[in-house]
Amino acid sequence: MGSNTIIIKGLGYELSFTFPADDAATTLSTLHDFIESETSLHPSYQRLIIQGKSCTDGTLPLNQLLPKPNSTTKAILMHSPEYRKDRYGMEKITKVIAELDALERKAPGREGKTAAAAARDGTNCNAPTIDKTVAQHLITNVCCQLDAIDVSDSKVLRDIRRTVLRRAENLETLWDTAVPPPGRETDGVVMDRIMKLSSELDVLERKVPPGGSGKTVTGETTGDGTMSQMAAQHLITNVCCQLDAIDVGGSEKLRETRRRILRKASDLEKLWVTSPTERGNDVVVTGEIMKLSSELDALERKAPGGKNNGIGEISKEAAQHLITDVCCQLDAIDVKGSEMLREIRRAVLRRAEDLEKLWDTAPAKRNIDREVLEKITKLNSKLDALEHDPPIKKVKAAYDANGDGTMSKMAAHHL
């Protein structure tokens, strides 16, 4: 019987819809759905004018508009009155849909096409053009934008937003089916490599000195079945370098497994400083550092404005000499690779540097204090004279209100 065609123009689009001439099941709603699939414009927001008439009945068969086979007609696409009410929210959702379209073109299996185009072409899955982690971040951002859109009381806007949210959630699954590009290992092979390196760390853990893991094997470098700290650090560094060199692609599972093994390697290295011998050495070295810290305490009490209140205060040159001597002794202490000892020594060195600064502002401060003290002492002497000396004869003529050589209350207040 042939087919009929409707050319749709308007709103910046030009579409062509073809349907069987004798198919009564193809209705105006079918045409609305086709327009939505091509433009993302919801049927409620579409207004079609066909053959000079505004068509609103969705159940109207299209073959009634084109009764003759192989006919062609034109339709004008416009916005409906409902669109004008929801325009602000719809424009925001349309912008988000465009972001999803752009992201979908970068998904594995799309080859720069949207889902509709990929379905028509039968495109096969291949490697994604962006990493899965990046895609997850972008999809989450899109979902946040959708949640922030105010749909008010519009049921159409609410349905559209819900549909776009589902599409965003489903889009993330496309990265799970990605096939690695030629020359890259599959996730299973990469996981085997990671777990093999994890096994090397398990073997290394059994060589920790007693007091660490408590597990030992025989025939190692220390002569007691354990391994020296230097040898262990070398092997652990080698394992970490191999882990860093493994390409995990876009697999979050592989990335998390590798991160876990790296943390295990970092924790394993710390076991060597927990052995009794190392702990004993740490106590001795800590004692030496704290002894020097005590010398700084004593020196601080002799600083200008220190706890000794100026008693036994020493000059800046003497202080610099003593502080330099303490710093030299700190630098000479062997912390034996212990990060804890290194941090303690660093803190005491910082304190020694800060202590030296107390002498820089001291002279000016002492001069000011001396001047203020002299003024206070002078005024205090005047009060003593007023309180304990005999009546003041030189002002008797002016202030002897009592007639007995003493001073009146008014004169005392004045002085």
PyMOL commands that set and color helices and strands:
alter all, ss='L'
color gray80, all
select helices_A, chain A and resi 28-39+43-45+62-64+81-104+115-121+132-147+155-177+187-205+229-245+252-274+276-301+316-332+339-359+362-388+393-399+409-414
alter helices_A, ss='H'
color red, helices_A
select strands_A, chain A and resi 3-10+13-20+46-50+53-55+72-79
alter strands_A, ss='S'
color yellow, strands_A
deselect
rebuild
show_as cartoon
